[in-house]
Amino acid sequence: MAHTVKDFMTRKKEIVSVDDSVLSAIELMVENDVGSVVVEENDRVVGIFTERDLLRRYLQNQSKTLYMKVSEVMSRPVVTISPTAKLADAFRLMSEKDIRHLPVVDEERKLVGYLTWRDMFKYVSKQMTK
């Protein structure tokens, strides 16, 4: 039986609104020890804000970055995957798109979980020690 994304995704979700400040998103990331947060509008995933996004924007406009809206800095369109997708498809997608954080959404684009390279590494580590 092939493993699915829902078997390995993290169900804890760190979410910010498009209108939240970059500073509040950073505080949430630090508080939860994560490298990204999902950005929602009307309970739908519309973007992702990552450490990479912060660094790129900060270098462009240091004095204003922390007070900008997340919607001005986030990555979009956001790459997502279904919880029923095969784990191998998630590996391939993350590799092809060069992303480390993959929101898992249902048919209505509502967030149900999160898959990261860290989750993938844990899976591979388990497979290698069998």
C-alpha positions in Angstrom: 0.0 0.0 0.0 1.4 3.4 -1.0 1.7 6.0 1.8 -0.5 9.1 1.5 0.2 12.7 2.5 -2.2 12.5 5.4 -0.2 9.7 6.9 2.8 12.0 7.4 1.5 15.6 7.4 1.5 17.7 10.5 -2.0 18.6 11.6 -1.0 21.6 13.6 -1.6 24.7 11.6 0.0 28.1 11.9 -2.2 30.5 10.0 -2.2 34.3 9.4 -4.5 36.6 7.5 -3.6 38.5 4.4 -4.0 41.7 6.6 -1.7 40.6 9.4 1.7 42.3 9.6 4.9 40.6 8.7 6.0 41.2 12.3 3.0 39.2 13.7 3.7 36.4 11.2 7.3 36.3 12.4 6.2 36.2 16.0 3.9 33.2 15.3 6.7 31.4 13.5 9.2 31.9 16.3 6.6 31.0 18.9 5.8 27.7 17.1 9.4 27.0 15.9 8.3 26.8 12.2 9.8 28.2 9.0 6.6 29.3 7.4 2.9 30.1 8.0 0.0 29.7 5.7 -1.9 32.8 4.6 -5.6 32.7 4.4 -8.4 34.9 3.2 -12.0 34.0 3.9 -10.9 30.6 5.3 -9.2 29.7 2.0 -5.4 29.2 1.5 -4.2 32.0 -0.7 -0.5 32.1 0.0 2.4 31.1 2.2 4.9 33.3 4.1 8.3 31.7 4.6 11.7 32.6 6.0 12.9 33.0 2.4 10.1 35.6 1.7 11.2 37.6 4.7 14.8 37.6 3.8 14.2 38.6 0.2 11.9 41.5 1.1 14.0 42.6 4.0 17.0 43.1 1.7 14.8 45.2 -0.6 13.2 47.5 2.0 14.7 47.0 5.5 12.9 49.9 7.2 9.4 49.0 6.2 9.3 45.2 5.9 8.2 44.3 9.5 5.2 46.6 9.2 4.0 45.5 5.8 1.0 43.3 5.3 1.7 39.6 4.8 -0.1 39.8 1.5 2.6 42.2 0.2 5.4 39.7 1.0 3.9 36.2 0.8 4.6 33.7 -2.0 1.7 33.2 -4.4 0.2 31.3 -6.0 0.8 28.8 -3.3 1.6 25.2 -4.2 -0.7 22.8 -2.3 -1.5 19.1 -2.3 -4.4 16.9 -1.3 -4.3 14.8 1.8 -5.1 11.7 -0.3 -2.2 12.2 -2.7 0.6 9.7 -2.7 3.7 10.6 -0.6 5.8 10.0 -3.6 3.9 12.7 -5.5 4.6 15.2 -2.6 8.3 14.4 -2.8 8.3 15.0 -6.6 6.2 18.2 -6.3 8.4 19.7 -3.6 11.6 18.8 -5.5 10.3 20.2 -8.8 9.1 23.4 -7.3 12.1 23.7 -5.0 9.9 24.3 -1.9 10.3 23.1 1.7 6.7 23.7 2.9 3.6 22.2 1.4 0.1 23.1 2.6 -2.3 20.3 2.5 -5.8 21.4 1.5 -9.2 19.8 0.9 -11.4 20.3 -2.1 -12.5 23.7 -0.9 -8.9 24.9 -0.5 -9.3 24.8 3.3 -6.2 23.9 5.2 -6.1 20.5 6.8 -2.4 20.1 7.5 1.1 20.8 6.4 3.9 18.7 4.9 7.6 19.9 5.2 11.0 18.6 4.3 11.4 17.8 8.0 8.4 15.4 7.8 9.9 13.8 4.6 13.3 13.4 6.3 11.7 11.6 9.2 10.0 9.2 6.8 13.2 8.6 4.8 15.2 8.1 8.1 12.7 5.4 9.2 12.9 3.6 5.9 16.7 3.6 6.0 16.8 2.1 9.5 14.5 -0.8 8.8 
